[in-house]
Amino acid sequence: MSDPTTSVPATPVPTPGPVAVAPETFLIPHLVPAQPGTFLPVNSLVIRADEPVIVDTGAPIHRETWLEQVFSLVDPEDVRWVFLSHDDGDHRGGLQTVLRECPNATLVTNWFSVERMVLEEELPLDRMIWRERQESFDAGDRILHLVQPPVFDGPTTRGLFDPSTGVLWAVDAFAALADGSGPWLEDVPGDLYDQTFRDLNSFVSPWHQWLDPERYRAHARQLQAYGARVVASAHGPVHTRPETINDAYDRVIAMAGEPPSATPGQAVLDEILAAAKAPVPA
């Protein structure tokens, strides 16, 4: 599969607005051009709990539209929690702005994320709490639980499960390209989903080749047992049907002990550079 974020033929990027995925729970969707006619989703969430929660803060390239979408749903003064799943740039692009604009917000993170982030930016230790997997925090009308997604690309990653709505924030797990027609799995052509799901989940977790299949299956099934009714991913479609949620778990479980997908190499870079130099048709 071509590198999902560096294909050159320019594709207009749709700019969808917030999407309700469950009661008072909204996907904040953005798209990055990938293969011609396809896009890599870059999503986050807003939960309008009694104490509103922002779940991840988008990518730097989307900061302005991300802020517009988020603050169209919740007043900055009302935000009480900012859950940061991990410290990768595409999940904390708006973090400093949110902390500045939301004076009543507390950052939910973990020690290792802070240790990594403070190498780049100052963070207010007195405005955060540290939570690990299998811990939780209270958003007023619901308890939100931190979980370990079955696929992740960094040691600080924590997902989030809301039992009150059944929504699971799977972070980087269950990624797949989209065609821009909508955020739901049903909007993604089946062949595109089949082609890109395995590659993207392998790219983000090449360590699956060293996993013991039985131990990994037990880990994934433990999260699956939470019984999520909606699964939202930072880089994939939203799942709302039990059969497709179960299928997504089966697909990542099947990767245990298998060789990783090959990532694009020099030949792809040469194609990109050649395409960039090609004359534009009149």
ROTIKOL-308063 format. One record per atom (N, C-alpha, C): residue number from 1; atom name; x, y, z. Coordinates in steps of 0.001 Angstrom, whole numbers, plus 500000, padded with zeros to 6 digits. Each point is the difference from the previous one (the first is absolute). Example, Ala and Ser with C-alpha at 12.3 -4.5 7.8 and 13.67 -1.06 7.14 Angstrom:
<recs>
> nuke	lumdren	xx	yy	zz
> 1	N	513190	494310	507800;
> 1	CA	499110	501190	500000;
> 1	C	500900	501200	500000;
> 2	N	499650	501050	499280;
> 2	CA	500820	501190	500060;
> 2	C	499230	501090	500730;
</recs>
This chain:
<recs>
> nuke	lumdren	xx	yy	zz
> 1	N	500847	498800	500000;
> 1	CA	499153	501200	500000;
> 1	C	500871	501235	500000;
> 2	N	499614	501007	499213;
> 2	CA	500732	501261	500006;
> 2	C	499968	500621	501378;
> 3	N	501018	500808	500279;
> 3	CA	500031	500734	501256;
> 3	C	498708	500799	500108;
> 4	N	499211	499820	501084;
> 4	CA	498671	500610	500069;
> 4	C	499977	501499	500098;
> 5	N	501129	500658	500202;
> 5	CA	499949	501451	500182;
> 5	C	500923	500759	499063;
> 6	N	500568	499352	498979;
> 6	CA	500955	500722	499167;
> 6	C	499733	499874	498514;
> 7	N	498887	499443	499585;
> 7	CA	499700	499914	498583;
> 7	C	499845	501403	499432;
> 8	N	500498	500195	498776;
> 8	CA	500073	501350	499480;
> 8	C	498780	500488	499262;
> 9	N	499335	499224	499122;
> 9	CA	498851	500580	499292;
> 9	C	499032	500653	500978;
> 10	N	499853	501306	499870;
> 10	CA	499232	500757	500996;
> 10	C	498540	499592	499968;
> 11	N	499462	499692	501162;
> 11	CA	498599	499635	500140;
> 11	C	499332	501018	500914;
> 12	N	498921	500651	499555;
> 12	CA	499323	500945	500894;
> 12	C	499615	499310	501311;
> 13	N	500256	500678	501101;
> 13	CA	499744	499412	501307;
> 13	C	498635	500443	500504;
> 14	N	499060	499072	500185;
> 14	CA	498714	500377	500594;
> 14	C	500211	500556	501409;
> 15	N	499136	500896	500429;
> 15	CA	500093	500566	501341;
> 15	C	498692	499750	500738;
> 16	N	499781	498769	500429;
> 16	CA	498756	499685	500718;
> 16	C	499971	500674	501362;
> 17	N	498817	500197	500512;
> 17	CA	499838	500563	501335;
> 17	C	499850	498894	501030;
> 18	N	499745	500367	501256;
> 18	CA	499830	499001	501057;
> 18	C	498877	499015	499668;
> 19	N	500201	498748	500414;
> 19	CA	499038	498940	499726;
> 19	C	499607	499342	501313;
> 20	N	498707	499945	500308;
> 20	CA	499533	499316	501208;
> 20	C	500120	498495	499796;
> 21	N	500787	499343	500865;
> 21	CA	500168	498547	499912;
> 21	C	499259	499278	501121;
> 22	N	499550	500751	501001;
> 22	CA	499221	499483	501127;
> 22	C	499413	501217	500700;
> 23	N	499060	499813	500927;
> 23	CA	499434	501159	500701;
> 23	C	501084	500882	500631;
> 24	N	500010	501259	499600;
> 24	CA	500927	501011	500529;
> 24	C	501468	499622	499789;
> 25	N	500274	499197	498982;
> 25	CA	501365	499585	499671;
> 25	C	500218	500246	498518;
> 26	N	501038	500785	499673;
> 26	CA	500172	500482	498640;
> 26	C	501412	499705	499487;
> 27	N	500053	499463	498784;
> 27	CA	501265	499847	499299;
> 27	C	500395	501344	499410;
> 28	N	501271	500368	500154;
> 28	CA	500562	501185	499358;
> 28	C	500869	499487	498857;
> 29	N	499448	499956	498774;
> 29	CA	500706	499336	498900;
> 29	C	500842	500952	499155;
> 30	N	501174	499535	499627;
> 30	CA	500809	500670	498989;
> 30	C	500575	498932	499083;
> 31	N	500419	500417	498816;
> 31	CA	500511	499075	499001;
> 31	C	501303	500533	499417;
> 32	N	500912	499072	499724;
> 32	CA	501271	500322	499350;
> 32	C	500059	499215	498691;
> 33	N	500338	500638	498863;
> 33	CA	500075	499260	498745;
> 33	C	500975	498832	500093;
> 34	N	499601	498882	499413;
> 34	CA	500828	498800	500000;
> 34	C	500177	499544	498556;
> 35	N	499692	498753	499703;
> 35	CA	500003	499557	498618;
> 35	C	498982	500832	499227;
> 36	N	500182	500147	498685;
> 36	CA	499038	500810	499238;
> 36	C	498562	499587	500278;
> 37	N	499197	500989	500407;
> 37	CA	498595	499741	500281;
> 37	C	499717	499433	501368;
> 38	N	501031	499899	500832;
> 38	CA	499807	499463	501347;
> 38	C	500627	500938	501026;
> 39	N	499618	499770	501259;
> 39	CA	500437	500880	501073;
> 39	C	500305	499190	501256;
> 40	N	500930	500520	500786;
> 40	CA	500259	499458	501325;
> 40	C	499202	500812	501013;
> 41	N	499071	499393	500739;
> 41	CA	499295	500742	501038;
> 41	C	500948	500425	501126;
> 42	N	499758	501174	500547;
> 42	CA	500714	500488	501191;
> 42	C	498918	500556	500925;
> 43	N	499524	499162	500895;
> 43	CA	498815	500301	500794;
> 43	C	500315	500241	501470;
> 44	N	499051	500623	500673;
> 44	CA	499996	500110	501457;
> 44	C	498534	500008	500436;
> 45	N	499750	500197	501301;
> 45	CA	498641	499954	500523;
> 45	C	499723	501167	500936;
> 46	N	498724	500322	500148;
> 46	CA	499514	500864	501080;
> 46	C	498853	499258	500679;
> 47	N	500060	499902	501322;
> 47	CA	498932	499388	500787;
> 47	C	499355	501108	500835;
> 48	N	498735	500298	499714;
> 48	CA	499313	501050	500758;
> 48	C	499372	499386	501244;
> 49	N	500858	499545	500884;
> 49	CA	499579	499514	501300;
> 49	C	499622	501192	500872;
> 50	N	499539	499727	501237;
> 50	CA	499766	501112	500931;
> 50	C	501267	500830	500138;
> 51	N	501143	499332	499962;
> 51	CA	501300	500663	499972;
> 51	C	500629	499669	498650;
> 52	N	499826	500875	498990;
> 52	CA	500377	499670	498627;
> 52	C	501469	499586	499847;
> 53	N	500198	499049	499070;
> 53	CA	501313	499383	499789;
> 53	C	500399	500158	498536;
> 54	N	501208	500476	499759;
> 54	CA	500612	499964	498676;
> 54	C	500941	498798	499977;
> 55	N	499820	499145	499002;
> 55	CA	500809	498778	499882;
> 55	C	500966	500178	498838;
> 56	N	501263	500245	500327;
> 56	CA	501066	500336	499051;
> 56	C	499738	501365	499372;
> 57	N	501070	500611	499472;
> 57	CA	499886	501393	499573;
> 57	C	500444	500220	498556;
> 58	N	499884	498971	499164;
> 58	CA	500211	500170	498575;
> 58	C	501445	500164	499587;
> 59	N	500200	500181	498688;
> 59	CA	501329	500178	499419;
> 59	C	500284	501489	499804;
> 60	N	501272	500395	500051;
> 60	CA	500318	501434	499827;
> 60	C	499473	500586	498697;
> 61	N	499999	499246	498906;
> 61	CA	499560	500557	498723;
> 61	C	498502	500290	499981;
> 62	N	499272	499437	500942;
> 62	CA	498550	500211	500054;
> 62	C	499591	500900	501169;
> 63	N	500961	500636	500648;
> 63	CA	499697	500648	501278;
> 63	C	498824	500964	499910;
> 64	N	499977	500865	498995;
> 64	CA	498958	501029	499949;
> 64	C	498611	499392	499801;
> 65	N	499864	499092	499034;
> 65	CA	498679	499398	499776;
> 65	C	499634	499067	501141;
> 66	N	501008	499362	500608;
> 66	CA	499720	499134	501148;
> 66	C	499425	500831	501146;
> 67	N	500605	501140	500289;
> 67	CA	499501	500858	501074;
> 67	C	498590	500489	499695;
> 68	N	499739	500365	498747;
> 68	CA	498662	500458	499622;
> 68	C	498960	498914	500259;
> 69	N	500337	498760	499623;
> 69	CA	499042	498916	500194;
> 69	C	499762	499728	501479;
> 70	N	501073	499928	500756;
> 70	CA	499869	499681	501427;
> 70	C	499203	501074	500719;
> 71	N	500330	501265	499765;
> 71	CA	499352	501075	500747;
> 71	C	498630	500355	499424;
> 72	N	499619	499358	498896;
> 72	CA	498607	500093	499562;
> 72	C	499115	499067	500818;
> 73	N	500624	499040	500690;
> 73	CA	499267	499024	500799;
> 73	C	499999	500325	501486;
> 74	N	501057	500621	500462;
> 74	CA	500140	500262	501434;
> 74	C	500738	501316	500195;
> 75	N	499519	500795	500955;
> 75	CA	500653	501261	500314;
> 75	C	501324	499717	500691;
> 76	N	501079	500692	499608;
> 76	CA	501301	499745	500629;
> 76	C	499972	500084	501524;
> 77	N	499200	500909	500544;
> 77	CA	499926	500146	501452;
> 77	C	499387	498769	500669;
> 78	N	499213	499229	499232;
> 78	CA	499307	498844	500574;
> 78	C	500826	498719	499961;
> 79	N	501055	499981	499192;
> 79	CA	500812	498779	499876;
> 79	C	500671	499711	501344;
> 80	N	499811	498772	500495;
> 80	CA	500585	499617	501289;
> 80	C	501129	498986	499872;
> 81	N	500020	499263	498889;
> 81	CA	501013	498942	499856;
> 81	C	500538	499995	498580;
> 82	N	501296	499783	499872;
> 82	CA	500650	499762	498711;
> 82	C	500736	498679	500127;
> 83	N	499462	498977	499348;
> 83	CA	500633	498676	500048;
> 83	C	500971	499887	498834;
> 84	N	501272	499775	500302;
> 84	CA	501021	499828	498976;
> 84	C	500376	498528	499949;
> 85	N	499660	499354	498885;
> 85	CA	500232	498559	499899;
> 85	C	501483	499659	500000;
> 86	N	500809	500834	499364;
> 86	CA	501456	499844	500017;
> 86	C	500607	501260	499415;
> 87	N	501311	500050	499945;
> 87	CA	500690	501252	499716;
> 87	C	500381	500196	498542;
> 88	N	499521	499171	499073;
> 88	CA	500306	500214	498588;
> 88	C	499413	501319	499521;
> 89	N	500692	500635	499041;
> 89	CA	499622	501330	499550;
> 89	C	498609	500098	499432;
> 90	N	499514	498931	499339;
> 90	CA	498670	500077	499397;
> 90	C	498885	499836	501017;
> 91	N	500363	499866	501273;
> 91	CA	499004	499901	501072;
> 91	C	500088	501181	500970;
> 92	N	501032	500794	499887;
> 92	CA	500149	501129	500932;
> 92	C	500249	501324	499283;
> 93	N	499547	500096	498745;
> 93	CA	500259	501212	499230;
> 93	C	499378	501255	500583;
> 94	N	498859	499858	500677;
> 94	CA	499343	501172	500576;
> 94	C	500117	500085	501506;
> 95	N	500885	499207	500590;
> 95	CA	500032	499901	501460;
> 95	C	500284	501334	500674;
> 96	N	501019	500714	499560;
> 96	CA	500347	501252	500667;
> 96	C	498877	501021	499859;
> 97	N	499377	500056	498835;
> 97	CA	498887	500933	499805;
> 97	C	498836	499644	500904;
> 98	N	499688	498721	500104;
> 98	CA	498902	499571	500859;
> 98	C	500286	500349	501457;
> 99	N	501195	499745	500458;
> 99	CA	500332	500329	501387;
> 99	C	499909	501500	500248;
> 100	N	500335	500772	498990;
> 100	CA	499922	501455	500145;
> 100	C	498560	500494	499944;
> 101	N	499198	499446	499071;
> 101	CA	498640	500483	499793;
> 101	C	498990	499391	500969;
> 102	N	500373	498898	500642;
> 102	CA	499084	499292	500902;
> 102	C	500580	500043	501417;
> 103	N	499826	501095	500710;
> 103	CA	500681	500190	501285;
> 103	C	499553	499041	501089;
> 104	N	498848	499359	499825;
> 104	CA	499492	499092	501027;
> 104	C	500282	498530	499689;
> 105	N	500778	499757	498948;
> 105	CA	500246	498628	499556;
> 105	C	501197	499380	500719;
> 106	N	499870	498710	500283;
> 106	CA	501087	499196	500560;
> 106	C	500449	498991	498950;
> 107	N	501287	499881	499813;
> 107	CA	500567	499068	499031;
> 107	C	500126	498615	500624;
> 108	N	499427	498995	499318;
> 108	CA	500111	498612	500432;
> 108	C	501067	499342	499136;
> 109	N	501105	499638	500598;
> 109	CA	501116	499421	499260;
> 109	C	500705	498999	500901;
> 110	N	501248	499689	499697;
> 110	CA	500770	499092	500851;
> 110	C	501433	500485	500107;
> 111	N	500699	499448	500950;
> 111	CA	501359	500468	500298;
> 111	C	500901	499953	498776;
> 112	N	499971	498903	499256;
> 112	CA	500944	499845	498906;
> 112	C	499699	500973	498869;
> 113	N	498718	500275	499749;
> 113	CA	499660	501018	499005;
> 113	C	500587	501353	500398;
> 114	N	499877	500355	501264;
> 114	CA	500533	501274	500467;
> 114	C	501510	500033	499845;
> 115	N	500659	498906	500380;
> 115	CA	501465	499937	499873;
> 115	C	500434	500240	498555;
> 116	N	499234	499512	499054;
> 116	CA	500347	500166	498594;
> 116	C	499643	501383	499486;
> 117	N	498839	500528	500407;
> 117	CA	499551	501287	499479;
> 117	C	500808	501174	500523;
> 118	N	500472	499912	501242;
> 118	CA	500713	501154	500564;
> 118	C	501343	500235	499331;
> 119	N	500433	499076	499164;
> 119	CA	501200	500241	499205;
> 119	C	499738	501030	498909;
> 120	N	498706	500251	499695;
> 120	CA	499630	500926	498935;
> 120	C	499239	501225	500487;
> 121	N	499229	499861	501078;
> 121	CA	499129	501095	500407;
> 121	C	499733	499940	501500;
> 122	N	499680	501161	500561;
> 122	CA	499661	500064	501417;
> 122	C	498576	499518	500212;
> 123	N	499788	499307	501108;
> 123	CA	498679	499498	500343;
> 123	C	499688	500342	501453;
> 124	N	498747	500354	500302;
> 124	CA	499638	500376	501370;
> 124	C	499721	498771	500866;
> 125	N	500949	499602	500795;
> 125	CA	499831	498814	500838;
> 125	C	498831	500144	500968;
> 126	N	499690	501233	500390;
> 126	CA	498903	500209	500944;
> 126	C	498635	499961	499333;
> 127	N	499967	499766	498667;
> 127	CA	498728	499901	499294;
> 127	C	499844	498632	499327;
> 128	N	500590	498989	500593;
> 128	CA	499882	498670	499410;
> 128	C	499817	498949	501071;
> 129	N	499446	498864	499566;
> 129	CA	499998	498792	500813;
> 129	C	500613	498889	499159;
> 130	N	500654	499055	500663;
> 130	CA	500627	498879	499301;
> 130	C	499150	498760	500212;
> 131	N	499629	499376	498906;
> 131	CA	499215	498777	500056;
> 131	C	500612	498956	499071;
> 132	N	499974	498763	500468;
> 132	CA	500518	498885	499214;
> 132	C	498858	499119	499535;
> 133	N	500322	499035	499134;
> 133	CA	498985	499035	499558;
> 133	C	499383	499324	501207;
> 134	N	498712	499710	499893;
> 134	CA	499176	499394	501034;
> 134	C	499696	500973	501140;
> 135	N	500352	501274	499828;
> 135	CA	499564	501039	500923;
> 135	C	498907	500827	499315;
> 136	N	499477	501003	500693;
> 136	CA	498856	500739	499473;
> 136	C	500006	501426	500534;
> 137	N	499075	500817	499463;
> 137	CA	499757	501321	500574;
> 137	C	498525	500326	499854;
> 138	N	499513	500888	500846;
> 138	CA	498586	500318	500135;
> 138	C	499691	501283	499232;
> 139	N	499105	499902	498995;
> 139	CA	499598	501171	499215;
> 139	C	498627	500505	500411;
> 140	N	499609	499740	501244;
> 140	CA	498756	500531	500544;
> 140	C	498846	499035	499889;
> 141	N	499561	499718	498783;
> 141	CA	498885	499077	499809;
> 141	C	500445	498643	499479;
> 142	N	501304	499773	499934;
> 142	CA	500518	498727	499498;
> 142	C	501446	499813	500464;
> 143	N	500391	498751	500139;
> 143	CA	501388	499640	500301;
> 143	C	500632	499499	498698;
> 144	N	501103	500596	499623;
> 144	CA	500694	499624	498777;
> 144	C	501219	499150	500353;
> 145	N	500141	498874	499291;
> 145	CA	501008	498996	500342;
> 145	C	501131	499986	498967;
> 146	N	501229	499997	500478;
> 146	CA	501161	499908	499126;
> 146	C	500285	498539	499691;
> 147	N	500286	499712	498732;
> 147	CA	500227	498636	499541;
> 147	C	501230	499971	499102;
> 148	N	500490	498791	499737;
> 148	CA	501124	499819	499090;
> 148	C	499481	499500	498653;
> 149	N	500090	500807	498945;
> 149	CA	499540	499526	498691;
> 149	C	500826	498796	499535;
> 150	N	499438	499185	499102;
> 150	CA	500727	498819	499537;
> 150	C	501152	500329	499057;
> 151	N	499980	501187	499392;
> 151	CA	501051	500453	499099;
> 151	C	500399	501402	500428;
> 152	N	501290	500264	500093;
> 152	CA	500451	501341	500389;
> 152	C	501437	500188	499541;
> 153	N	500384	501266	499835;
> 153	CA	501334	500284	499472;
> 153	C	500916	500659	501019;
> 154	N	499576	500082	501246;
> 154	CA	500846	500617	501008;
> 154	C	499657	499505	501386;
> 155	N	500968	500014	500915;
> 155	CA	499792	499427	501329;
> 155	C	499057	500787	500886;
> 156	N	499688	501243	499626;
> 156	CA	499140	500824	500859;
> 156	C	498521	499864	499654;
> 157	N	499659	499228	498979;
> 157	CA	498630	499961	499482;
> 157	C	499014	499412	500994;
> 158	N	498886	500713	500186;
> 158	CA	498868	499528	500789;
> 158	C	498723	500347	499244;
> 159	N	499123	499030	499835;
> 159	CA	498692	500265	499418;
> 159	C	499021	500428	501079;
> 160	N	498751	500226	499597;
> 160	CA	498988	500470	500946;
> 160	C	498679	499303	499702;
> 161	N	499352	499515	501056;
> 161	CA	498700	499342	499848;
> 161	C	498968	500690	500879;
> 162	N	498844	500305	499385;
> 162	CA	498899	500655	500697;
> 162	C	498856	498993	500140;
> 163	N	499824	499387	501169;
> 163	CA	498931	499004	500152;
> 163	C	498609	500574	499815;
> 164	N	499826	501291	500222;
> 164	CA	498668	500583	499913;
> 164	C	499479	500041	498562;
> 165	N	500883	500068	499028;
> 165	CA	499596	500015	498593;
> 165	C	500529	498786	499240;
> 166	N	500937	499279	500595;
> 166	CA	500609	498870	499303;
> 166	C	501039	500411	498980;
> 167	N	500486	501240	500060;
> 167	CA	500979	500480	499027;
> 167	C	501414	499654	500467;
> 168	N	500765	499395	499098;
> 168	CA	501415	499722	500225;
> 168	C	500830	500893	499096;
> 169	N	500899	500775	500593;
> 169	CA	500994	500751	499227;
> 169	C	501211	499086	499858;
> 170	N	500192	499466	498776;
> 170	CA	501020	498973	499758;
> 170	C	501343	500582	499600;
> 171	N	500117	501307	499987;
> 171	CA	501240	500723	499681;
> 171	C	500470	499591	498595;
> 172	N	501178	499388	499863;
> 172	CA	500534	499679	498680;
> 172	C	499585	498621	499497;
> 173	N	499292	499233	500810;
> 173	CA	499559	498670	499580;
> 173	C	498866	500102	498983;
> 174	N	499874	498964	499175;
> 174	CA	498920	499854	499022;
> 174	C	500055	501088	498930;
> 175	N	501191	500409	499625;
> 175	CA	500171	501023	498968;
> 175	C	499688	499441	498618;
> 176	N	499537	500868	499114;
> 176	CA	499768	499661	498595;
> 176	C	499778	501302	499237;
> 177	N	500352	500008	498727;
> 177	CA	499765	501178	499179;
> 177	C	498515	500141	499688;
> 178	N	499615	501228	499613;
> 178	CA	498620	500321	499648;
> 178	C	499976	500655	498627;
> 179	N	498809	500084	499412;
> 179	CA	499884	500683	498703;
> 179	C	499412	501400	500139;
> 180	N	499772	500439	501232;
> 180	CA	499516	501351	500237;
> 180	C	498501	500152	499994;
> 181	N	499265	498904	499798;
> 181	CA	498545	500109	499915;
> 181	C	499321	500034	501357;
> 182	N	500682	499591	501063;
> 182	CA	499404	500026	501323;
> 182	C	500868	499274	501003;
> 183	N	499712	500164	501311;
> 183	CA	500877	499450	501044;
> 183	C	499666	498573	500422;
> 184	N	498885	499439	499493;
> 184	CA	499551	498697	500467;
> 184	C	500633	498886	499176;
> 185	N	500119	498827	500593;
> 185	CA	500540	498859	499273;
> 185	C	499212	499747	498722;
> 186	N	498690	500180	500073;
> 186	CA	499154	499748	498838;
> 186	C	500297	500945	498841;
> 187	N	500695	501116	500280;
> 187	CA	500370	500936	498943;
> 187	C	501260	499577	499258;
> 188	N	500761	499053	500546;
> 188	CA	501284	499610	499427;
> 188	C	499802	498817	499050;
> 189	N	500430	500113	498753;
> 189	CA	499903	498848	499097;
> 189	C	500693	498781	500603;
> 190	N	499364	498840	499858;
> 190	CA	500526	498799	500628;
> 190	C	501406	499652	499581;
> 191	N	500321	500191	498703;
> 191	CA	501350	499654	499550;
> 191	C	501036	500957	500569;
> 192	N	499630	501269	500167;
> 192	CA	500925	500964	500594;
> 192	C	500258	499652	501459;
> 193	N	498955	499634	500709;
> 193	CA	500147	499606	501405;
> 193	C	500882	498763	500117;
> 194	N	499731	498989	499193;
> 194	CA	500796	498768	500056;
> 194	C	501459	500266	499660;
> 195	N	500246	500866	499025;
> 195	CA	501354	500280	499546;
> 195	C	500812	500739	501054;
> 196	N	499354	500979	500659;
> 196	CA	500780	500916	500835;
> 196	C	499965	499675	501487;
> 197	N	498980	499263	500471;
> 197	CA	499911	499704	501430;
> 197	C	501241	499251	500469;
> 198	N	500345	498920	499313;
> 198	CA	501133	499190	500446;
> 198	C	501304	500799	499946;
> 199	N	500209	500735	498899;
> 199	CA	501248	500736	499854;
> 199	C	500143	501086	501061;
> 200	N	498964	500815	500199;
> 200	CA	500122	501101	500950;
> 200	C	500173	499495	501427;
> 201	N	499275	498954	500367;
> 201	CA	500154	499464	501353;
> 201	C	501345	499316	500186;
> 202	N	500555	499466	498926;
> 202	CA	501343	499427	500075;
> 202	C	501062	501094	500068;
> 203	N	499839	501060	499183;
> 203	CA	500961	501099	500031;
> 203	C	500135	500587	501401;
> 204	N	498868	500121	500694;
> 204	CA	500004	500660	501300;
> 204	C	500475	499070	501112;
> 205	N	500038	498707	499730;
> 205	CA	500404	499041	501041;
> 205	C	500783	498840	499396;
> 206	N	501158	500254	499379;
> 206	CA	500748	498924	499351;
> 206	C	500460	498916	500962;
> 207	N	499891	500291	501309;
> 207	CA	500368	498999	501009;
> 207	C	499038	498821	500024;
> 208	N	498908	500054	499235;
> 208	CA	499066	498859	500012;
> 208	C	500671	498718	499516;
> 209	N	501085	500141	499240;
> 209	CA	500691	498813	499483;
> 209	C	500615	499155	501109;
> 210	N	500244	500586	501159;
> 210	CA	500641	499280	501108;
> 210	C	499006	499553	501068;
> 211	N	498725	500211	499773;
> 211	CA	499002	499687	501016;
> 211	C	499679	498508	500038;
> 212	N	499760	499513	501211;
> 212	CA	499446	498666	500160;
> 212	C	498497	500092	499708;
> 213	N	499517	499276	499010;
> 213	CA	498591	500151	499607;
> 213	C	499012	499776	501132;
> 214	N	500258	499031	500872;
> 214	CA	499041	499723	501074;
> 214	C	499973	501124	501023;
> 215	N	501165	500497	500384;
> 215	CA	500041	501082	500986;
> 215	C	499395	501276	499421;
> 216	N	500269	500256	498722;
> 216	CA	499463	501204	499385;
> 216	C	498483	499903	499858;
> 217	N	499513	498827	499630;
> 217	CA	498555	499810	499889;
> 217	C	499334	500270	501343;
> 218	N	500602	499518	501079;
> 218	CA	499422	500218	501328;
> 218	C	499961	501488	500335;
> 219	N	501049	500725	499638;
> 219	CA	500027	501444	500254;
> 219	C	498895	500709	499221;
> 220	N	499898	499699	498706;
> 220	CA	498999	500670	499173;
> 220	C	498582	499648	500441;
> 221	N	499771	498750	500347;
> 221	CA	498661	499582	500424;
> 221	C	499611	500668	501323;
> 222	N	500987	500303	500826;
> 222	CA	499707	500666	501273;
> 222	C	499386	501374	499742;
> 223	N	500544	500733	499041;
> 223	CA	499417	501294	499645;
> 223	C	498678	499813	499279;
> 224	N	499933	499026	499137;
> 224	CA	498762	499726	499272;
> 224	C	498853	499698	500959;
> 225	N	500319	499397	501132;
> 225	CA	498981	499627	500980;
> 225	C	499323	501214	500639;
> 226	N	500567	501184	499856;
> 226	CA	499318	501196	500493;
> 226	C	498661	500199	499291;
> 227	N	499862	499415	498826;
> 227	CA	498730	500076	499288;
> 227	C	499702	501349	499390;
> 228	N	501013	500653	499444;
> 228	CA	499776	501306	499368;
> 228	C	498945	499894	498910;
> 229	N	499100	500966	499989;
> 229	CA	498960	500050	498971;
> 229	C	500370	500935	498853;
> 230	N	500948	500886	500265;
> 230	CA	500537	500897	498981;
> 230	C	501515	500015	500183;
> 231	N	500733	499807	498919;
> 231	CA	501456	500078	500055;
> 231	C	500448	501113	499059;
> 232	N	500628	501019	500568;
> 232	CA	500540	501117	499222;
> 232	C	501515	499932	500048;
> 233	N	500612	500234	498862;
> 233	CA	501455	499917	499868;
> 233	C	500544	501337	499526;
> 234	N	501217	500311	500403;
> 234	CA	500629	501233	499529;
> 234	C	500267	499959	498503;
> 235	N	500188	498796	499447;
> 235	CA	500412	499898	498603;
> 235	C	499194	498971	499215;
> 236	N	498765	499811	500388;
> 236	CA	499164	499032	499303;
> 236	C	498546	500369	500098;
> 237	N	499134	499193	499399;
> 237	CA	498563	500274	500018;
> 237	C	499374	499661	501344;
> 238	N	498819	500537	500228;
> 238	CA	499223	499725	501213;
> 238	C	499197	498717	499794;
> 239	N	500122	499080	500947;
> 239	CA	499256	498744	499974;
> 239	C	498812	500095	500963;
> 240	N	498830	499555	499541;
> 240	CA	498809	500046	500849;
> 240	C	499251	498668	500046;
> 241	N	500500	498984	499301;
> 241	CA	499316	498707	499980;
> 241	C	500871	498935	500661;
> 242	N	499414	499154	500827;
> 242	CA	500798	498982	500699;
> 242	C	500827	499139	499059;
> 243	N	499440	499645	498844;
> 243	CA	500722	499105	499105;
> 243	C	501251	500654	499412;
> 244	N	499935	501308	499722;
> 244	CA	501186	500653	499447;
> 244	C	501033	500300	501092;
> 245	N	499519	500290	501226;
> 245	CA	500924	500186	501116;
> 245	C	500743	498699	500269;
> 246	N	499273	498897	500045;
> 246	CA	500636	498702	500235;
> 246	C	500971	499647	498875;
> 247	N	499620	500335	498771;
> 247	CA	500879	499736	498861;
> 247	C	501294	500790	500105;
> 248	N	499921	501261	500460;
> 248	CA	501217	500805	500153;
> 248	C	500942	499367	501024;
> 249	N	499439	499521	501115;
> 249	CA	500844	499299	500979;
> 249	C	500614	498753	499373;
> 250	N	499204	499232	499262;
> 250	CA	500519	498776	499379;
> 250	C	501149	500312	499051;
> 251	N	499880	501098	499273;
> 251	CA	501049	500360	499034;
> 251	C	501322	500323	500691;
> 252	N	499959	500749	501102;
> 252	CA	501269	500312	500660;
> 252	C	500545	498783	500744;
> 253	N	499122	499172	500542;
> 253	CA	500453	498784	500674;
> 253	C	500726	499097	499010;
> 254	N	499522	499943	498765;
> 254	CA	500615	499147	498981;
> 254	C	501398	500462	499621;
> 255	N	500379	501233	500354;
> 255	CA	501323	500505	499666;
> 255	C	501082	499447	500913;
> 256	N	499640	499458	501161;
> 256	CA	500994	499521	500957;
> 256	C	500863	498912	499376;
> 257	N	501319	500190	500063;
> 257	CA	500940	499032	499469;
> 257	C	500194	500069	498502;
> 258	N	499264	500900	499321;
> 258	CA	500107	500123	498555;
> 258	C	501002	501090	499614;
> 259	N	500639	499885	498821;
> 259	CA	500945	501033	499565;
> 259	C	499308	501347	499852;
> 260	N	500686	501088	500289;
> 260	CA	499392	501319	499831;
> 260	C	499858	500360	498531;
> 261	N	499086	500900	499718;
> 261	CA	499855	500514	498641;
> 261	C	501229	500809	499618;
> 262	N	500388	499907	498733;
> 262	CA	501160	500755	499524;
> 262	C	499638	501472	499858;
> 263	N	500841	500864	500538;
> 263	CA	499766	501441	499884;
> 263	C	500592	500524	498693;
> 264	N	499474	501111	499488;
> 264	CA	500531	500569	498755;
> 264	C	501481	500349	500133;
> 265	N	500744	499781	498925;
> 265	CA	501435	500267	499998;
> 265	C	500388	501048	498981;
> 266	N	501252	499929	499552;
> 266	CA	500552	501009	499101;
> 266	C	499229	500107	498694;
> 267	N	499523	498878	499485;
> 267	CA	499268	500044	498731;
> 267	C	498767	500883	500107;
> 268	N	499314	499934	501138;
> 268	CA	498816	500834	500186;
> 268	C	500394	501469	500096;
> 269	N	501085	500281	500709;
> 269	CA	500468	501383	500082;
> 269	C	500350	500533	498613;
> 270	N	500658	499166	499188;
> 270	CA	500335	500434	498643;
> 270	C	498746	500319	499197;
> 271	N	498946	499182	500155;
> 271	CA	498753	500254	499292;
> 271	C	499378	501318	500456;
> 272	N	500037	500260	501286;
> 272	CA	499424	501231	500539;
> 272	C	500735	501219	499451;
> 273	N	501329	499934	500004;
> 273	CA	500790	501132	499507;
> 273	C	499782	500212	498512;
> 274	N	499893	498900	499246;
> 274	CA	499761	500125	498564;
> 274	C	498634	500612	499731;
> 275	N	498994	499570	500767;
> 275	CA	498664	500551	499819;
> 275	C	499955	501480	500340;
> 276	N	500781	500394	501013;
> 276	CA	500015	501408	500410;
> 276	C	500620	500880	498917;
> 277	N	500900	499427	499196;
> 277	CA	500671	500779	498952;
> 277	C	499256	499953	498670;
> 278	N	499018	499130	499897;
> 278	CA	499270	499835	498742;
> 278	C	499209	501268	499681;
> 279	N	499940	500386	498712;
> 279	CA	499209	501202	499636;
> 279	C	498525	499785	500290;
> 280	N	499349	501053	500432;
> 280	CA	498580	499956	500289;
> 280	C	499227	500147	498705;
> 281	N	499060	499085	499676;
> 281	CA	499230	500118	498751;
> 281	C	499222	501305	499948;
> 282	N	499900	500555	498813;
> 282	CA	499255	501256	499830;
> 282	C	498540	499768	500344;
</recs>
